[in-house]
Amino acid sequence: MQCYAFLVHKIPVGVLGASGYAGRELCALIAAHPVFDLAFAAANAQRGQSIRARGHDITFIAPEDVNLEDAEMVFSALPHGTSLEWVCRARDAGARVVDLSADLRPGNGANETVPYGLTELTREQIGDARVVANPGCYPTAILLALAPLVTAGLALPGATISVSAASGVTGAGFTPKPDLMFAEVVEDFRAYAIGNEHRHLPEMNTVIRSLGGDHDIVFTPHLLPVARGILATIIVPVVDSLENPASVWREAYEGEPFIEIVDEPPALRDVVHRNVVMIHARRLANLREPALLVLAAIDNLMKGAAGQAIQNANLMAGLDETMGLPA
Ligand SMILES: NC(=O)c1ccc[n+]([C@@H]2O[C@H](COP(=O)([O-])OP(=O)(O)OC[C@H]3O[C@@H](n4cnc5c(N)ncnc54)[C@H](OP(=O)(O)O)[C@@H]3O)[C@@H](O)[C@H]2O)c1
């Protein structure tokens, strides 16, 4: 048997914000990736500290010690507001960049327009992009759930779409906060950012408009006392009573490696540590006007962050989109 492993050209990649939840997940995925090779992992307060990811010891270096020229691909998992400057620096140093922050996402007021990395909807724009704006975690679940209905003109024009979504605590980042301490979240369940003011709303509204939708979204997020995972419960008024609603999603996402249309309501345990979105749709009974219930579940750190970032980086590098990703 011949061994071709030595022929594989490794692509050096760097992670900024590597010590955060999304950054750590990226480091773990890169450590197991057949082609990407970690050139640097940068942190701020945690500079100098080490973690073990998939059998590899990774030491975080200070951002000012990073040599951006060392990487052909850079992932920025920095907080929004901080990320954009580093994205520009990495791009100017010649790297291609996946930005996990909100800074360049649609609806966030960025002067610069870059492709939006909701891969299943924007795949054609990703391959040649120098910079890609990776979507937010809630928008990933909610937009992939809504897109087939909106693009097919089945969501009632002008209607209000109601979204109630619950996220695990890693969605709030690694920085310690009193209201995220174990005793504050365990055995509890609460809504936050109530009143339709969550910072992901402009991103979702802008993308829905770009898909031809004319809808209001009422979005109420909740904090779930688990580490990871998002379950979105979506109610959509529709133009007609659909005999077989799931067929709309099955048709739209046929052949998609990371989208699963399921007959039973998905649970978080079906999706955690996987780069998938699981979608379930059914008619709602006992209403005067037709409406659908759509449930979407993802792992916020995988399909909602690091997994989707690797999916986009694979396309940018001309690799198989699924490479190094747990389906
Ligand atoms: N968590 C999620 O589920 C999720 C999902 C989708 C997208 N995102 C986005 O991904 C990004 C990272 O999120 P996260 O949850 O991983 O956040 P996080 O856990 O708070 O991590 C933030 C990272 O940025 C570093 N950092 C903070 N300020 C910095 C500065 N001024 N200069 C250099 N490095 C700095 C931190 O380093 P130190 O800790 O060492 O200070 C840490 O590595 C955010 O933009 C977020 O919106 C997160």
The ligand as an SDF file (V2000), in Angstrom:
LIG
                    3D

 48 52  0  0  0  0  0  0  0  0999 V2000
  -20.1850   31.8280   21.7000 N   0  0  0  0  0  0  0  0  0  0  0  0
  -20.9630   31.5950   20.6680 C   0  0  0  0  0  0  0  0  0  0  0  0
  -21.8530   30.7480   20.7330 O   0  0  0  0  0  0  0  0  0  0  0  0
  -20.7700   32.3700   19.3770 C   0  0  0  0  0  0  0  0  0  0  0  0
  -21.5210   31.9700   18.2670 C   0  0  0  0  0  0  0  0  0  0  0  0
  -21.3740   32.6780   17.0560 C   0  0  0  0  0  0  0  0  0  0  0  0
  -20.5090   33.7470   16.9890 C   0  0  0  0  0  0  0  0  0  0  0  0
  -19.8160   34.1240   18.0950 N   0  0  0  0  0  0  0  0  0  0  0  0
  -18.9330   35.2860   17.9640 C   0  0  0  0  0  0  0  0  0  0  0  0
  -17.5990   34.8410   18.0360 O   0  0  0  0  0  0  0  0  0  0  0  0
  -16.7950   35.8150   18.7030 C   0  0  0  0  0  0  0  0  0  0  0  0
  -16.1650   35.1500   19.9230 C   0  0  0  0  0  0  0  0  0  0  0  0
  -17.2270   34.7210   20.7740 O   0  0  0  0  0  0  0  0  0  0  0  0
  -16.9160   33.8920   22.1020 P   0  0  0  0  0  0  0  0  0  0  0  0
  -18.2280   33.5030   22.6570 O   0  0  0  0  0  0  0  0  0  0  0  0
  -15.8940   32.8620   21.8360 O   0  0  0  0  0  0  0  0  0  0  0  0
  -16.2820   35.0640   23.0080 O   0  0  0  0  0  0  0  0  0  0  0  0
  -15.3300   34.8950   24.2710 P   0  0  0  0  0  0  0  0  0  0  0  0
  -15.4770   33.5330   24.8310 O   0  0  0  0  0  0  0  0  0  0  0  0
  -15.6250   36.0600   25.1460 O   0  0  0  0  0  0  0  0  0  0  0  0
  -13.8520   35.0440   23.6410 O   0  0  0  0  0  0  0  0  0  0  0  0
  -13.3610   36.2640   23.1560 C   0  0  0  0  0  0  0  0  0  0  0  0
  -11.9410   36.0740   22.7070 C   0  0  0  0  0  0  0  0  0  0  0  0
  -11.4090   37.3260   22.2730 O   0  0  0  0  0  0  0  0  0  0  0  0
  -10.2270   37.6420   23.0310 C   0  0  0  0  0  0  0  0  0  0  0  0
  -10.2000   39.0850   23.2240 N   0  0  0  0  0  0  0  0  0  0  0  0
  -11.0980   39.8460   23.9010 C   0  0  0  0  0  0  0  0  0  0  0  0
  -10.7610   41.1510   23.8130 N   0  0  0  0  0  0  0  0  0  0  0  0
   -9.6150   41.2120   23.0750 C   0  0  0  0  0  0  0  0  0  0  0  0
   -8.7690   42.2740   22.6430 C   0  0  0  0  0  0  0  0  0  0  0  0
   -9.0330   43.5520   22.9420 N   0  0  0  0  0  0  0  0  0  0  0  0
   -7.6790   41.9580   21.8900 N   0  0  0  0  0  0  0  0  0  0  0  0
   -7.3930   40.6790   21.5880 C   0  0  0  0  0  0  0  0  0  0  0  0
   -8.1440   39.6300   21.9850 N   0  0  0  0  0  0  0  0  0  0  0  0
   -9.2480   39.8950   22.7140 C   0  0  0  0  0  0  0  0  0  0  0  0
  -10.3830   36.8760   24.3190 C   0  0  0  0  0  0  0  0  0  0  0  0
   -9.1130   36.6590   24.9140 O   0  0  0  0  0  0  0  0  0  0  0  0
   -8.9270   36.5110   26.5150 P   0  0  0  0  0  0  0  0  0  0  0  0
  -10.0500   35.6600   27.0110 O   0  0  0  0  0  0  0  0  0  0  0  0
   -7.6100   35.8580   26.6130 O   0  0  0  0  0  0  0  0  0  0  0  0
   -8.9850   37.9110   27.0540 O   0  0  0  0  0  0  0  0  0  0  0  0
  -11.0140   35.5880   23.8090 C   0  0  0  0  0  0  0  0  0  0  0  0
  -10.0280   34.7650   23.2350 O   0  0  0  0  0  0  0  0  0  0  0  0
  -17.7210   36.9760   19.0840 C   0  0  0  0  0  0  0  0  0  0  0  0
  -17.6330   37.9960   18.1470 O   0  0  0  0  0  0  0  0  0  0  0  0
  -19.0980   36.3200   19.0560 C   0  0  0  0  0  0  0  0  0  0  0  0
  -20.1310   37.2410   18.7570 O   0  0  0  0  0  0  0  0  0  0  0  0
  -19.9090   33.4440   19.2830 C   0  0  0  0  0  0  0  0  0  0  0  0
  1  2  1  0
  2  3  2  0
  2  4  1  0
  4  5  1  0
  4 48  2  0
  5  6  2  0
  6  7  1  0
  7  8  2  0
  8  9  1  0
  8 48  1  0
  9 10  1  0
  9 46  1  0
 10 11  1  0
 11 12  1  0
 11 44  1  0
 12 13  1  0
 13 14  1  0
 14 15  2  0
 14 16  1  0
 14 17  1  0
 17 18  1  0
 18 19  2  0
 18 20  1  0
 18 21  1  0
 21 22  1  0
 22 23  1  0
 23 24  1  0
 23 42  1  0
 24 25  1  0
 25 26  1  0
 25 36  1  0
 26 27  1  0
 26 35  1  0
 27 28  2  0
 28 29  1  0
 29 30  1  0
 29 35  2  0
 30 31  1  0
 30 32  2  0
 32 33  1  0
 33 34  2  0
 34 35  1  0
 36 37  1  0
 36 42  1  0
 37 38  1  0
 38 39  2  0
 38 40  1  0
 38 41  1  0
 42 43  1  0
 44 45  1  0
 44 46  1  0
 46 47  1  0
M  CHG  2   8   1  16  -1
M  END
$$$$
